[in-house]
């Protein structure tokens, strides 16, 4: 199981990002992120696999986990530690049992009903959000807020990774709500110095968790 406690930085291939995925991966691990999540929606498969394999090596050297979004086959071929699935992706139950034993499986949830439904599914953690408003991904769900995040933590049987609009100004509230980790996109990928931003976010999360 991936040790979830702190910052998980998302590196994606959206053209509006300040920094490309490789720069985000390097900055995140230099700043002490516990995990990096690759979200590759536009990259052709061959290039995505090359990037994922490179990221696995860089993360492993730094002691961080590499999680691939949506594609358990890509995660397996790259040697990643985990795969993160959305509600409309291949169901966790459909992933072959040997891969479920090797890969940590995360599942996005957006409502308390989805959180409750996740309790008996073959997964290792859930994502919950969007906690705050976000421009990083189009979502049919409005901002859930910290109170609903705390309710999700209480209802879940697995560690909860909060996502959506999280930055240095609100990450302390996410930690106090009981989230095991915070997944961030723009706060790292659009930061002037991704490593410094990650380091400060990790510091704030840890400090709030101890308070």
JOLIN-V891934 format. One line per field, one symbol per residue. ss: DSSP state (2 for helix, 1 for strand, 0 for the rest). psi: psi as a letter, one per 30 degrees, with the letter a starting at -180 (. if undefined). burial: + if it has 24 or more other ideal C-beta (glycine too) atoms within 12 Angstrom, else -. A space follows every 50 residues. Layout:
ss->???
psi->???
burial->???
This chain:
ss->00000111111100000000222222222200001111100000222222 22222222222200111110022222220001111000000222002222 22011111100222222222000011111000000000000000222222 22222000111110000000222222000011110222200002222222 22222222220
psi->kkjjibkjkkjlgkffkekleeeeeeeeeffgkflkkkjjffkleeeeee eeeeeeeeeeefglkkkkkejfeeeeefglflkkklfgakkeffkkeeef fekkklkklfleeeeeffeglilflkkkakelkkgfkkkfklkeleeeee eeeeflflkkjkljgkaffffeeeeffgkelkkkdefefglejeeeeeee eeeeeeeeff.
burial->-+-+++++++++++--+-++++++++++++++++++++++--+----++- ++++++-++--+-+++++++++-+++-++++++++++-+--+--+---++ --++++++++-+-++--+--++++++++++++-+-++---+-++++-+++ +++-++-+++++++++++-++++++-+++++++++++++++--++-++++ ++-++--++--
